[in-house]
Amino acid sequence: ARAAKEADKHKGGKSQLGARAAGLQFKCPKCMTPMANYNLIVQHMEAKHPKDPVPTIESFN
C-alpha cells in the first residue's frame, strides 16, 4: 500500500512548460519572440529593434 502511494505521488511530473506557454500571449512581430505582456514588447522593440515602430496594443487583439 505504501509503495502505491509513493508511485501516485510521483505520477505526472512537475513540468510547468504548459503554464509558461499559456502565459506568453504576445509575440514580437519582427523576431517572433514570445512575451508575457505589452509592456515587455515595448521594451523589447526599443532595445532590439530601435528602427522599427512599436506596434500598438490594439494590433495584438
C-alpha distance matrix in Angstrom:
0.0 3.8 5.5 5.2 6.5 8.8 10.0 10.8 12.6 14.8 15.6 19.2 20.8 23.2 26.5 29.3 31.7 31.8 32.5 35.1 36.9 37.0 38.7 41.4 43.6 47.0 48.4 51.6 54.2 55.7 52.7 49.8 47.7 45.1 45.5 43.7 46.9 50.6 51.6 49.8 51.8 55.0 54.3 53.3 56.4 58.7 57.2 56.6 59.0 61.9 64.5 62.5 62.6 59.6 58.3 58.3 55.1 56.3 56.1 52.3 51.9
3.8 0.0 3.8 5.4 5.2 6.3 8.7 10.0 10.7 12.8 14.5 18.1 19.1 21.2 24.7 27.5 30.1 30.6 31.0 33.4 35.4 35.8 37.1 39.8 42.3 45.6 47.0 49.9 52.7 54.1 51.1 48.3 46.0 43.4 43.7 41.9 45.1 48.9 49.6 47.8 49.9 53.0 52.1 51.2 54.4 56.5 54.9 54.4 57.0 59.8 62.5 60.7 60.9 57.8 56.8 56.8 53.7 55.1 55.0 51.2 50.9
5.5 3.8 0.0 3.8 5.4 5.1 6.2 8.7 9.8 10.9 12.4 16.2 17.1 19.6 22.9 26.0 28.3 28.9 29.8 32.0 33.8 34.5 36.0 38.5 41.0 44.2 45.3 48.2 50.9 52.1 49.0 46.3 44.1 41.7 42.3 40.8 44.2 47.9 48.7 46.7 48.6 51.9 50.9 49.7 52.9 55.2 53.5 52.7 55.3 58.2 60.8 59.0 59.4 56.5 55.5 55.7 52.7 54.1 53.7 49.9 49.9
5.2 5.4 3.8 0.0 3.8 5.4 5.1 6.2 8.6 10.1 10.6 14.3 16.0 18.7 21.7 24.7 27.0 27.1 28.0 30.6 32.2 32.5 34.3 36.9 39.1 42.5 43.7 46.8 49.4 50.8 47.8 44.9 42.9 40.4 40.9 39.4 42.6 46.4 47.4 45.6 47.3 50.7 50.0 48.8 51.9 54.2 52.8 52.0 54.3 57.3 59.8 57.8 58.0 55.1 53.8 53.9 50.9 52.0 51.7 47.9 47.6
6.5 5.2 5.4 3.8 0.0 3.8 5.4 5.1 6.2 8.9 10.0 13.5 14.8 16.9 20.3 23.0 25.6 25.7 26.2 28.8 30.7 30.8 32.3 35.1 37.4 40.8 42.3 45.3 48.1 49.6 46.7 43.8 41.6 38.9 39.1 37.3 40.5 44.2 45.1 43.4 45.4 48.6 47.8 46.9 50.1 52.3 50.9 50.3 52.8 55.6 58.2 56.2 56.3 53.2 52.1 52.0 48.8 50.1 50.0 46.2 45.9
8.8 6.3 5.1 5.4 3.8 0.0 3.8 5.5 5.1 6.5 8.8 12.4 12.9 15.0 18.4 21.3 23.9 24.6 25.1 27.3 29.4 30.0 31.3 33.8 36.4 39.6 40.9 43.8 46.6 47.8 44.8 42.1 39.7 37.2 37.6 36.0 39.3 43.1 43.8 41.8 43.9 47.1 46.1 45.0 48.3 50.4 48.8 48.2 50.8 53.6 56.3 54.5 54.8 51.8 50.8 51.0 48.0 49.5 49.2 45.4 45.4
10.0 8.7 6.2 5.1 5.4 3.8 0.0 3.8 5.4 5.4 6.2 10.0 11.2 14.0 17.0 20.2 22.4 22.9 23.9 26.2 27.8 28.5 30.2 32.6 35.0 38.2 39.3 42.3 44.9 46.2 43.1 40.3 38.2 35.8 36.5 35.1 38.5 42.2 43.2 41.2 42.9 46.2 45.5 44.1 47.2 49.6 48.0 47.1 49.6 52.6 55.1 53.2 53.5 50.7 49.5 49.9 46.9 48.2 47.7 43.9 43.9
10.8 10.0 8.7 6.2 5.1 5.5 3.8 0.0 3.8 5.5 5.1 8.5 10.4 13.0 16.0 18.7 21.1 21.0 21.8 24.5 26.1 26.3 28.1 30.7 32.9 36.3 37.7 40.8 43.4 44.9 42.1 39.1 37.1 34.4 34.9 33.2 36.5 40.2 41.3 39.5 41.2 44.6 44.0 42.9 45.9 48.3 47.0 46.2 48.5 51.4 53.9 51.9 52.0 49.0 47.7 47.7 44.6 45.8 45.5 41.7 41.5
12.6 10.7 9.8 8.6 6.2 5.1 5.4 3.8 0.0 3.8 5.7 8.4 9.1 10.8 14.3 16.9 19.6 20.0 20.3 22.7 24.8 25.1 26.5 29.1 31.6 34.9 36.3 39.3 42.1 43.6 40.7 37.8 35.5 32.8 33.0 31.3 34.5 38.3 39.1 37.3 39.3 42.5 41.7 40.7 43.9 46.1 44.7 44.2 46.6 49.4 52.1 50.2 50.3 47.2 46.1 46.2 43.1 44.6 44.4 40.5 40.5
14.8 12.8 10.9 10.1 8.9 6.5 5.4 5.5 3.8 0.0 3.8 6.5 6.4 8.8 12.0 15.1 17.5 18.3 19.1 21.1 23.1 23.9 25.4 27.6 30.3 33.4 34.5 37.4 40.1 41.3 38.3 35.6 33.3 30.9 31.4 30.0 33.5 37.2 38.1 35.9 37.7 41.0 40.1 38.9 42.0 44.3 42.7 42.0 44.5 47.4 50.0 48.2 48.5 45.6 44.6 45.0 42.1 43.6 43.1 39.3 39.5
15.6 14.5 12.4 10.6 10.0 8.8 6.2 5.1 5.7 3.8 0.0 3.8 5.8 9.0 11.5 14.6 16.5 16.7 18.0 20.4 21.8 22.4 24.4 26.6 28.9 32.2 33.3 36.3 38.8 40.2 37.3 34.4 32.4 29.9 30.7 29.4 32.8 36.5 37.7 35.6 37.1 40.6 40.0 38.6 41.6 44.1 42.7 41.7 44.0 47.0 49.4 47.3 47.6 44.8 43.5 43.9 40.9 42.2 41.6 37.8 37.8
19.2 18.1 16.2 14.3 13.5 12.4 10.0 8.5 8.4 6.5 3.8 0.0 3.8 6.8 8.5 11.3 13.0 13.0 14.5 16.9 18.1 18.7 20.8 23.0 25.2 28.5 29.6 32.7 35.1 36.6 33.7 30.7 28.9 26.3 27.1 25.9 29.3 32.9 34.3 32.3 33.6 37.1 36.7 35.2 38.1 40.7 39.5 38.4 40.5 43.6 45.9 43.8 44.0 41.2 39.9 40.2 37.3 38.5 37.8 34.0 34.1
20.8 19.1 17.1 16.0 14.8 12.9 11.2 10.4 9.1 6.4 5.8 3.8 0.0 3.8 5.9 9.3 11.2 12.2 13.5 15.2 16.9 18.1 19.7 21.7 24.3 27.3 28.2 31.1 33.8 35.0 32.0 29.2 27.0 24.6 25.4 24.3 27.9 31.5 32.6 30.3 31.8 35.3 34.5 33.0 36.1 38.5 37.0 36.0 38.4 41.4 43.9 42.0 42.4 39.6 38.6 39.1 36.3 37.9 37.1 33.4 33.8
23.2 21.2 19.6 18.7 16.9 15.0 14.0 13.0 10.8 8.8 9.0 6.8 3.8 0.0 3.8 6.5 9.3 10.7 11.1 12.5 14.9 16.0 17.0 19.1 22.0 24.9 26.1 28.9 31.8 33.0 30.1 27.4 24.9 22.3 22.7 21.4 24.9 28.6 29.4 27.2 29.0 32.3 31.4 30.2 33.3 35.6 34.1 33.4 35.9 38.7 41.4 39.5 39.8 36.9 36.0 36.5 33.7 35.5 34.9 31.2 31.7
26.5 24.7 22.9 21.7 20.3 18.4 17.0 16.0 14.3 12.0 11.5 8.5 5.9 3.8 0.0 3.8 5.6 7.6 8.7 9.6 11.5 13.2 14.4 16.1 19.0 21.8 22.6 25.4 28.3 29.4 26.5 23.7 21.3 18.9 19.6 18.7 22.3 25.9 26.9 24.5 26.0 29.5 28.7 27.2 30.2 32.7 31.2 30.3 32.6 35.6 38.1 36.2 36.6 33.8 32.9 33.5 30.9 32.6 31.8 28.1 28.9
29.3 27.5 26.0 24.7 23.0 21.3 20.2 18.7 16.9 15.1 14.6 11.3 9.3 6.5 3.8 0.0 3.8 5.5 5.3 6.1 8.6 10.0 10.8 12.7 15.7 18.5 19.7 22.5 25.5 26.9 24.2 21.3 18.8 16.0 16.3 15.1 18.6 22.3 23.3 21.1 22.7 26.1 25.4 24.1 27.2 29.6 28.4 27.7 29.9 32.7 35.3 33.3 33.5 30.5 29.6 30.1 27.3 29.2 28.6 24.8 25.6
31.7 30.1 28.3 27.0 25.6 23.9 22.4 21.1 19.6 17.5 16.5 13.0 11.2 9.3 5.6 3.8 0.0 3.8 5.5 5.1 6.1 8.6 9.9 10.9 13.8 16.4 17.1 19.9 22.7 24.0 21.1 18.2 16.0 13.4 14.5 14.0 17.7 21.1 22.4 19.9 21.0 24.6 24.2 22.4 25.2 27.9 26.7 25.5 27.6 30.6 32.9 30.9 31.2 28.5 27.5 28.3 25.8 27.5 26.5 22.8 23.8
31.8 30.6 28.9 27.1 25.7 24.6 22.9 21.0 20.0 18.3 16.7 13.0 12.2 10.7 7.6 5.5 3.8 0.0 3.8 5.4 5.2 6.2 8.8 10.3 12.4 15.6 16.7 20.0 22.4 24.3 21.8 18.5 16.8 13.8 14.7 13.8 17.2 20.5 22.4 20.4 21.2 24.8 25.0 23.4 25.8 28.7 28.0 26.9 28.5 31.5 33.6 31.2 31.2 28.4 26.9 27.4 24.6 25.9 25.0 21.2 21.7
32.5 31.0 29.8 28.0 26.2 25.1 23.9 21.8 20.3 19.1 18.0 14.5 13.5 11.1 8.7 5.3 5.5 3.8 0.0 3.8 5.5 5.1 6.4 9.0 11.3 14.6 16.4 19.7 22.4 24.5 22.3 19.0 17.0 13.6 13.5 11.7 14.9 18.5 20.1 18.4 19.7 23.1 23.2 22.2 24.8 27.5 26.9 26.3 28.0 30.7 33.0 30.7 30.4 27.2 25.9 26.0 23.0 24.5 24.1 20.3 20.7
35.1 33.4 32.0 30.6 28.8 27.3 26.2 24.5 22.7 21.1 20.4 16.9 15.2 12.5 9.6 6.1 5.1 5.4 3.8 0.0 3.8 5.4 5.2 6.6 9.8 12.5 13.9 16.8 19.8 21.5 19.1 16.2 13.7 10.4 10.4 9.2 12.8 16.3 17.7 15.5 16.8 20.3 20.0 18.8 21.6 24.2 23.4 22.7 24.6 27.3 29.8 27.6 27.6 24.5 23.5 24.0 21.3 23.3 22.6 18.9 19.9
36.9 35.4 33.8 32.2 30.7 29.4 27.8 26.1 24.8 23.1 21.8 18.1 16.9 14.9 11.5 8.6 6.1 5.2 5.5 3.8 0.0 3.8 5.4 5.4 7.8 10.6 11.6 14.9 17.4 19.3 17.0 13.7 11.9 8.7 9.7 9.3 12.7 15.8 17.8 15.6 16.1 19.8 20.1 18.4 20.7 23.7 23.2 22.0 23.5 26.4 28.5 26.0 26.0 23.2 21.8 22.5 20.0 21.5 20.4 16.7 17.7
37.0 35.8 34.5 32.5 30.8 30.0 28.5 26.3 25.1 23.9 22.4 18.7 18.1 16.0 13.2 10.0 8.6 6.2 5.1 5.4 3.8 0.0 3.8 5.6 6.6 10.2 12.3 15.9 18.2 20.7 19.1 15.5 14.1 10.4 10.6 9.1 11.8 15.0 17.3 15.9 16.5 20.0 20.8 19.6 21.7 24.7 24.6 23.8 24.9 27.7 29.6 26.9 26.4 23.3 21.6 21.6 18.6 19.8 19.2 15.4 15.7
38.7 37.1 36.0 34.3 32.3 31.3 30.2 28.1 26.5 25.4 24.4 20.8 19.7 17.0 14.4 10.8 9.9 8.8 6.4 5.2 5.4 3.8 0.0 3.8 5.8 8.9 11.4 14.6 17.5 19.8 18.3 15.1 13.1 9.3 8.2 5.8 8.7 12.2 14.1 12.7 13.8 17.2 17.7 17.0 19.3 22.0 22.0 21.6 23.0 25.4 27.7 25.2 24.5 21.2 19.8 19.7 16.7 18.5 18.3 14.6 15.3
41.4 39.8 38.5 36.9 35.1 33.8 32.6 30.7 29.1 27.6 26.6 23.0 21.7 19.1 16.1 12.7 10.9 10.3 9.0 6.6 5.4 5.6 3.8 0.0 3.8 5.8 7.8 11.0 13.9 16.1 14.5 11.4 9.4 5.6 5.0 4.3 7.4 10.4 12.6 10.7 11.1 14.7 15.3 14.0 16.2 19.1 19.1 18.3 19.5 22.2 24.3 21.8 21.4 18.3 17.0 17.5 15.0 16.9 16.1 12.5 14.0
43.6 42.3 41.0 39.1 37.4 36.4 35.0 32.9 31.6 30.3 28.9 25.2 24.3 22.0 19.0 15.7 13.8 12.4 11.3 9.8 7.8 6.6 5.8 3.8 0.0 3.8 6.8 10.3 12.5 15.4 14.6 11.2 10.4 6.9 6.5 5.9 7.1 9.3 12.3 11.3 10.8 14.3 15.8 14.7 16.1 19.2 19.9 19.1 19.6 22.1 23.8 20.8 20.0 16.9 14.9 15.0 12.3 13.7 12.9 9.1 10.3
47.0 45.6 44.2 42.5 40.8 39.6 38.2 36.3 34.9 33.4 32.2 28.5 27.3 24.9 21.8 18.5 16.4 15.6 14.6 12.5 10.6 10.2 8.9 5.8 3.8 0.0 3.8 6.8 9.1 12.0 11.8 8.8 8.3 5.7 5.0 6.1 6.2 6.9 10.1 9.0 7.5 11.0 12.8 11.6 12.5 15.7 16.7 15.8 16.0 18.4 20.0 17.0 16.2 13.2 11.4 12.0 9.9 11.7 10.4 7.1 9.6
48.4 47.0 45.3 43.7 42.3 40.9 39.3 37.7 36.3 34.5 33.3 29.6 28.2 26.1 22.6 19.7 17.1 16.7 16.4 13.9 11.6 12.3 11.4 7.8 6.8 3.8 0.0 3.8 6.1 8.6 8.1 5.1 5.4 4.4 5.8 8.6 9.1 9.2 11.8 10.0 7.6 11.1 12.7 10.4 10.9 14.6 15.1 13.5 13.5 16.4 17.8 14.8 14.8 12.4 10.9 12.7 11.6 13.4 11.1 8.5 11.7
51.6 49.9 48.2 46.8 45.3 43.8 42.3 40.8 39.3 37.4 36.3 32.7 31.1 28.9 25.4 22.5 19.9 20.0 19.7 16.8 14.9 15.9 14.6 11.0 10.3 6.8 3.8 0.0 3.8 5.4 5.7 4.6 5.3 6.5 7.4 10.7 10.7 9.7 11.6 9.6 6.4 9.3 10.8 8.0 7.7 11.5 12.2 10.3 9.8 12.8 14.0 11.3 11.6 9.7 9.1 11.8 11.8 13.8 11.3 9.9 13.5
54.2 52.7 50.9 49.4 48.1 46.6 44.9 43.4 42.1 40.1 38.8 35.1 33.8 31.8 28.3 25.5 22.7 22.4 22.4 19.8 17.4 18.2 17.5 13.9 12.5 9.1 6.1 3.8 0.0 3.8 6.0 5.6 8.1 9.7 11.0 14.1 13.6 12.0 14.3 12.9 9.3 11.4 13.5 10.9 9.3 13.0 14.2 12.0 10.3 13.2 13.4 10.1 10.5 9.5 8.2 11.3 12.1 13.2 10.0 9.5 13.1
55.7 54.1 52.1 50.8 49.6 47.8 46.2 44.9 43.6 41.3 40.2 36.6 35.0 33.0 29.4 26.9 24.0 24.3 24.5 21.5 19.3 20.7 19.8 16.1 15.4 12.0 8.6 5.4 3.8 0.0 3.8 5.9 8.3 11.1 12.7 16.1 16.0 14.5 16.0 14.1 10.7 12.3 13.6 10.5 8.7 12.1 12.6 9.7 7.9 11.2 11.2 8.5 10.3 10.3 10.3 13.8 15.1 16.6 13.4 13.3 16.9
52.7 51.1 49.0 47.8 46.7 44.8 43.1 42.1 40.7 38.3 37.3 33.7 32.0 30.1 26.5 24.2 21.1 21.8 22.3 19.1 17.0 19.1 18.3 14.5 14.6 11.8 8.1 5.7 6.0 3.8 0.0 3.8 5.6 9.0 11.3 15.1 15.8 15.2 16.5 13.9 11.2 13.5 14.0 10.4 9.9 13.3 12.8 9.5 9.2 13.0 13.6 11.6 13.6 13.1 13.2 16.5 17.2 18.9 15.9 14.9 18.4
49.8 48.3 46.3 44.9 43.8 42.1 40.3 39.1 37.8 35.6 34.4 30.7 29.2 27.4 23.7 21.3 18.2 18.5 19.0 16.2 13.7 15.5 15.1 11.4 11.2 8.8 5.1 4.6 5.6 5.9 3.8 0.0 3.8 6.2 9.1 12.6 13.7 13.6 15.6 13.1 10.6 13.7 14.5 11.3 11.4 15.1 14.9 12.2 12.1 15.7 16.6 14.0 15.2 13.9 13.2 15.9 15.7 17.3 14.3 12.6 15.8
47.7 46.0 44.1 42.9 41.6 39.7 38.2 37.1 35.5 33.3 32.4 28.9 27.0 24.9 21.3 18.8 16.0 16.8 17.0 13.7 11.9 14.1 13.1 9.4 10.4 8.3 5.4 5.3 8.1 8.3 5.6 3.8 0.0 3.8 6.5 10.2 11.9 12.5 13.9 10.8 9.2 12.5 12.6 9.3 10.7 14.1 13.3 11.0 12.1 15.5 17.2 15.2 16.3 14.5 14.3 16.7 16.2 18.4 16.0 13.8 17.0
45.1 43.4 41.7 40.4 38.9 37.2 35.8 34.4 32.8 30.9 29.9 26.3 24.6 22.3 18.9 16.0 13.4 13.8 13.6 10.4 8.7 10.4 9.3 5.6 6.9 5.7 4.4 6.5 9.7 11.1 9.0 6.2 3.8 0.0 3.8 7.0 9.2 10.7 12.6 9.7 8.9 12.6 13.0 10.6 12.4 15.7 15.3 13.7 14.8 17.9 19.9 17.5 17.9 15.4 14.6 16.3 14.9 17.0 15.2 12.3 15.0
45.5 43.7 42.3 40.9 39.1 37.6 36.5 34.9 33.0 31.4 30.7 27.1 25.4 22.7 19.6 16.3 14.5 14.7 13.5 10.4 9.7 10.6 8.2 5.0 6.5 5.0 5.8 7.4 11.0 12.7 11.3 9.1 6.5 3.8 0.0 3.8 5.8 7.7 9.1 6.4 6.5 10.2 10.5 9.0 11.3 14.2 14.1 13.5 14.8 17.3 19.7 17.5 17.3 14.2 13.7 14.8 13.1 15.8 14.7 11.7 14.4
43.7 41.9 40.8 39.4 37.3 36.0 35.1 33.2 31.3 30.0 29.4 25.9 24.3 21.4 18.7 15.1 14.0 13.8 11.7 9.2 9.3 9.1 5.8 4.3 5.9 6.1 8.6 10.7 14.1 16.1 15.1 12.6 10.2 7.0 3.8 0.0 3.8 7.3 8.6 7.0 8.3 11.5 11.9 11.5 13.9 16.3 16.5 16.6 17.9 20.0 22.5 20.3 19.5 16.1 15.3 15.5 13.0 15.7 15.5 12.2 14.0
46.9 45.1 44.2 42.6 40.5 39.3 38.5 36.5 34.5 33.5 32.8 29.3 27.9 24.9 22.3 18.6 17.7 17.2 14.9 12.8 12.7 11.8 8.7 7.4 7.1 6.2 9.1 10.7 13.6 16.0 15.8 13.7 11.9 9.2 5.8 3.8 0.0 3.8 5.6 5.6 6.7 9.2 10.4 10.9 12.7 14.8 15.8 16.4 17.2 18.7 21.1 18.7 17.4 13.7 12.8 12.4 9.7 12.7 13.1 10.3 12.0
50.6 48.9 47.9 46.4 44.2 43.1 42.2 40.2 38.3 37.2 36.5 32.9 31.5 28.6 25.9 22.3 21.1 20.5 18.5 16.3 15.8 15.0 12.2 10.4 9.3 6.9 9.2 9.7 12.0 14.5 15.2 13.6 12.5 10.7 7.7 7.3 3.8 0.0 3.8 5.4 5.0 6.4 8.8 9.7 10.5 12.5 14.3 15.1 15.2 16.2 18.4 15.9 14.1 10.3 9.4 8.9 6.6 10.1 10.6 8.6 10.9
51.6 49.6 48.7 47.4 45.1 43.8 43.2 41.3 39.1 38.1 37.7 34.3 32.6 29.4 26.9 23.3 22.4 22.4 20.1 17.7 17.8 17.3 14.1 12.6 12.3 10.1 11.8 11.6 14.3 16.0 16.5 15.6 13.9 12.6 9.1 8.6 5.6 3.8 0.0 3.8 5.3 5.1 6.4 8.6 9.9 10.8 12.5 14.1 14.7 15.2 17.9 16.1 14.4 10.7 11.1 10.8 9.3 13.1 13.7 12.3 14.6
49.8 47.8 46.7 45.6 43.4 41.8 41.2 39.5 37.3 35.9 35.6 32.3 30.3 27.2 24.5 21.1 19.9 20.4 18.4 15.5 15.6 15.9 12.7 10.7 11.3 9.0 10.0 9.6 12.9 14.1 13.9 13.1 10.8 9.7 6.4 7.0 5.6 5.4 3.8 0.0 3.8 5.4 5.1 6.0 8.5 9.9 10.5 11.6 13.0 14.1 17.1 15.5 14.7 11.3 12.0 12.7 11.5 15.1 14.9 13.1 15.8
51.8 49.9 48.6 47.3 45.4 43.9 42.9 41.2 39.3 37.7 37.1 33.6 31.8 29.0 26.0 22.7 21.0 21.2 19.7 16.8 16.1 16.5 13.8 11.1 10.8 7.5 7.6 6.4 9.3 10.7 11.2 10.6 9.2 8.9 6.5 8.3 6.7 5.0 5.3 3.8 0.0 3.8 5.5 5.0 6.0 8.5 9.9 10.2 10.5 12.0 14.4 12.3 11.5 8.1 8.6 10.0 9.5 12.8 12.0 10.5 13.8
55.0 53.0 51.9 50.7 48.6 47.1 46.2 44.6 42.5 41.0 40.6 37.1 35.3 32.3 29.5 26.1 24.6 24.8 23.1 20.3 19.8 20.0 17.2 14.7 14.3 11.0 11.1 9.3 11.4 12.3 13.5 13.7 12.5 12.6 10.2 11.5 9.2 6.4 5.1 5.4 3.8 0.0 3.8 5.4 5.2 6.2 8.6 10.1 10.0 10.2 12.8 11.1 9.7 6.3 8.0 9.2 9.5 13.2 12.8 12.3 15.5
54.3 52.1 50.9 50.0 47.8 46.1 45.5 44.0 41.7 40.1 40.0 36.7 34.5 31.4 28.7 25.4 24.2 25.0 23.2 20.0 20.1 20.8 17.7 15.3 15.8 12.8 12.7 10.8 13.5 13.6 14.0 14.5 12.6 13.0 10.5 11.9 10.4 8.8 6.4 5.1 5.5 3.8 0.0 3.8 5.5 5.3 6.2 8.5 9.7 9.9 13.2 12.5 12.0 9.3 11.6 13.0 13.2 16.9 16.4 15.6 18.8
53.3 51.2 49.7 48.8 46.9 45.0 44.1 42.9 40.7 38.9 38.6 35.2 33.0 30.2 27.2 24.1 22.4 23.4 22.2 18.8 18.4 19.6 17.0 14.0 14.7 11.6 10.4 8.0 10.9 10.5 10.4 11.3 9.3 10.6 9.0 11.5 10.9 9.7 8.6 6.0 5.0 5.4 3.8 0.0 3.8 5.5 5.2 5.7 7.4 8.9 12.1 11.1 11.6 9.3 11.4 13.6 14.0 17.4 16.1 15.1 18.6
56.4 54.4 52.9 51.9 50.1 48.3 47.2 45.9 43.9 42.0 41.6 38.1 36.1 33.3 30.2 27.2 25.2 25.8 24.8 21.6 20.7 21.7 19.3 16.2 16.1 12.5 10.9 7.7 9.3 8.7 9.9 11.4 10.7 12.4 11.3 13.9 12.7 10.5 9.9 8.5 6.0 5.2 5.5 3.8 0.0 3.8 5.5 5.4 4.8 6.1 8.7 7.4 7.9 6.2 8.8 11.6 12.9 16.0 14.4 14.3 17.9
58.7 56.5 55.2 54.2 52.3 50.4 49.6 48.3 46.1 44.3 44.1 40.7 38.5 35.6 32.7 29.6 27.9 28.7 27.5 24.2 23.7 24.7 22.0 19.1 19.2 15.7 14.6 11.5 13.0 12.1 13.3 15.1 14.1 15.7 14.2 16.3 14.8 12.5 10.8 9.9 8.5 6.2 5.3 5.5 3.8 0.0 3.8 6.0 5.9 4.8 8.2 8.4 8.7 7.6 11.0 13.4 15.0 18.2 17.1 17.3 20.8
57.2 54.9 53.5 52.8 50.9 48.8 48.0 47.0 44.7 42.7 42.7 39.5 37.0 34.1 31.2 28.4 26.7 28.0 26.9 23.4 23.2 24.6 22.0 19.1 19.9 16.7 15.1 12.2 14.2 12.6 12.8 14.9 13.3 15.3 14.1 16.5 15.8 14.3 12.5 10.5 9.9 8.6 6.2 5.2 5.5 3.8 0.0 3.8 6.0 6.0 9.8 10.5 11.9 10.9 14.1 16.6 17.8 21.1 19.8 19.5 23.1
56.6 54.4 52.7 52.0 50.3 48.2 47.1 46.2 44.2 42.0 41.7 38.4 36.0 33.4 30.3 27.7 25.5 26.9 26.3 22.7 22.0 23.8 21.6 18.3 19.1 15.8 13.5 10.3 12.0 9.7 9.5 12.2 11.0 13.7 13.5 16.6 16.4 15.1 14.1 11.6 10.2 10.1 8.5 5.7 5.4 6.0 3.8 0.0 3.8 6.1 9.0 9.3 11.6 11.2 13.8 16.9 18.2 21.2 19.2 18.9 22.6
59.0 57.0 55.3 54.3 52.8 50.8 49.6 48.5 46.6 44.5 44.0 40.5 38.4 35.9 32.6 29.9 27.6 28.5 28.0 24.6 23.5 24.9 23.0 19.5 19.6 16.0 13.5 9.8 10.3 7.9 9.2 12.1 12.1 14.8 14.8 17.9 17.2 15.2 14.7 13.0 10.5 10.0 9.7 7.4 4.8 5.9 6.0 3.8 0.0 3.8 5.6 5.6 8.3 8.8 11.5 15.0 16.9 19.5 17.3 17.6 21.4
61.9 59.8 58.2 57.3 55.6 53.6 52.6 51.4 49.4 47.4 47.0 43.6 41.4 38.7 35.6 32.7 30.6 31.5 30.7 27.3 26.4 27.7 25.4 22.2 22.1 18.4 16.4 12.8 13.2 11.2 13.0 15.7 15.5 17.9 17.3 20.0 18.7 16.2 15.2 14.1 12.0 10.2 9.9 8.9 6.1 4.8 6.0 6.1 3.8 0.0 3.8 5.6 7.6 8.6 12.1 15.1 17.5 20.1 18.5 19.3 22.9
64.5 62.5 60.8 59.8 58.2 56.3 55.1 53.9 52.1 50.0 49.4 45.9 43.9 41.4 38.1 35.3 32.9 33.6 33.0 29.8 28.5 29.6 27.7 24.3 23.8 20.0 17.8 14.0 13.4 11.2 13.6 16.6 17.2 19.9 19.7 22.5 21.1 18.4 17.9 17.1 14.4 12.8 13.2 12.1 8.7 8.2 9.8 9.0 5.6 3.8 0.0 3.8 6.6 9.2 12.3 15.5 18.4 20.5 18.5 19.9 23.4
62.5 60.7 59.0 57.8 56.2 54.5 53.2 51.9 50.2 48.2 47.3 43.8 42.0 39.5 36.2 33.3 30.9 31.2 30.7 27.6 26.0 26.9 25.2 21.8 20.8 17.0 14.8 11.3 10.1 8.5 11.6 14.0 15.2 17.5 17.5 20.3 18.7 15.9 16.1 15.5 12.3 11.1 12.5 11.1 7.4 8.4 10.5 9.3 5.6 5.6 3.8 0.0 3.8 6.5 8.9 12.4 15.3 17.1 14.8 16.3 19.8
62.6 60.9 59.4 58.0 56.3 54.8 53.5 52.0 50.3 48.5 47.6 44.0 42.4 39.8 36.6 33.5 31.2 31.2 30.4 27.6 26.0 26.4 24.5 21.4 20.0 16.2 14.8 11.6 10.5 10.3 13.6 15.2 16.3 17.9 17.3 19.5 17.4 14.1 14.4 14.7 11.5 9.7 12.0 11.6 7.9 8.7 11.9 11.6 8.3 7.6 6.6 3.8 0.0 3.8 6.2 9.2 12.4 14.1 12.4 14.3 17.6
59.6 57.8 56.5 55.1 53.2 51.8 50.7 49.0 47.2 45.6 44.8 41.2 39.6 36.9 33.8 30.5 28.5 28.4 27.2 24.5 23.2 23.3 21.2 18.3 16.9 13.2 12.4 9.7 9.5 10.3 13.1 13.9 14.5 15.4 14.2 16.1 13.7 10.3 10.7 11.3 8.1 6.3 9.3 9.3 6.2 7.6 10.9 11.2 8.8 8.6 9.2 6.5 3.8 0.0 3.8 6.5 9.2 11.6 10.4 11.7 15.0
58.3 56.8 55.5 53.8 52.1 50.8 49.5 47.7 46.1 44.6 43.5 39.9 38.6 36.0 32.9 29.6 27.5 26.9 25.9 23.5 21.8 21.6 19.8 17.0 14.9 11.4 10.9 9.1 8.2 10.3 13.2 13.2 14.3 14.6 13.7 15.3 12.8 9.4 11.1 12.0 8.6 8.0 11.6 11.4 8.8 11.0 14.1 13.8 11.5 12.1 12.3 8.9 6.2 3.8 0.0 3.8 6.6 8.2 6.6 8.3 11.5
58.3 56.8 55.7 53.9 52.0 51.0 49.9 47.7 46.2 45.0 43.9 40.2 39.1 36.5 33.5 30.1 28.3 27.4 26.0 24.0 22.5 21.6 19.7 17.5 15.0 12.0 12.7 11.8 11.3 13.8 16.5 15.9 16.7 16.3 14.8 15.5 12.4 8.9 10.8 12.7 10.0 9.2 13.0 13.6 11.6 13.4 16.6 16.9 15.0 15.1 15.5 12.4 9.2 6.5 3.8 0.0 3.8 5.3 5.5 7.6 9.8
55.1 53.7 52.7 50.9 48.8 48.0 46.9 44.6 43.1 42.1 40.9 37.3 36.3 33.7 30.9 27.3 25.8 24.6 23.0 21.3 20.0 18.6 16.7 15.0 12.3 9.9 11.6 11.8 12.1 15.1 17.2 15.7 16.2 14.9 13.1 13.0 9.7 6.6 9.3 11.5 9.5 9.5 13.2 14.0 12.9 15.0 17.8 18.2 16.9 17.5 18.4 15.3 12.4 9.2 6.6 3.8 0.0 3.8 5.4 5.6 7.2
56.3 55.1 54.1 52.0 50.1 49.5 48.2 45.8 44.6 43.6 42.2 38.5 37.9 35.5 32.6 29.2 27.5 25.9 24.5 23.3 21.5 19.8 18.5 16.9 13.7 11.7 13.4 13.8 13.2 16.6 18.9 17.3 18.4 17.0 15.8 15.7 12.7 10.1 13.1 15.1 12.8 13.2 16.9 17.4 16.0 18.2 21.1 21.2 19.5 20.1 20.5 17.1 14.1 11.6 8.2 5.3 3.8 0.0 3.8 5.4 5.4
56.1 55.0 53.7 51.7 50.0 49.2 47.7 45.5 44.4 43.1 41.6 37.8 37.1 34.9 31.8 28.6 26.5 25.0 24.1 22.6 20.4 19.2 18.3 16.1 12.9 10.4 11.1 11.3 10.0 13.4 15.9 14.3 16.0 15.2 14.7 15.5 13.1 10.6 13.7 14.9 12.0 12.8 16.4 16.1 14.4 17.1 19.8 19.2 17.3 18.5 18.5 14.8 12.4 10.4 6.6 5.5 5.4 3.8 0.0 3.8 5.7
52.3 51.2 49.9 47.9 46.2 45.4 43.9 41.7 40.5 39.3 37.8 34.0 33.4 31.2 28.1 24.8 22.8 21.2 20.3 18.9 16.7 15.4 14.6 12.5 9.1 7.1 8.5 9.9 9.5 13.3 14.9 12.6 13.8 12.3 11.7 12.2 10.3 8.6 12.3 13.1 10.5 12.3 15.6 15.1 14.3 17.3 19.5 18.9 17.6 19.3 19.9 16.3 14.3 11.7 8.3 7.6 5.6 5.4 3.8 0.0 3.8
51.9 50.9 49.9 47.6 45.9 45.4 43.9 41.5 40.5 39.5 37.8 34.1 33.8 31.7 28.9 25.6 23.8 21.7 20.7 19.9 17.7 15.7 15.3 14.0 10.3 9.6 11.7 13.5 13.1 16.9 18.4 15.8 17.0 15.0 14.4 14.0 12.0 10.9 14.6 15.8 13.8 15.5 18.8 18.6 17.9 20.8 23.1 22.6 21.4 22.9 23.4 19.8 17.6 15.0 11.5 9.8 7.2 5.4 5.7 3.8 0.0
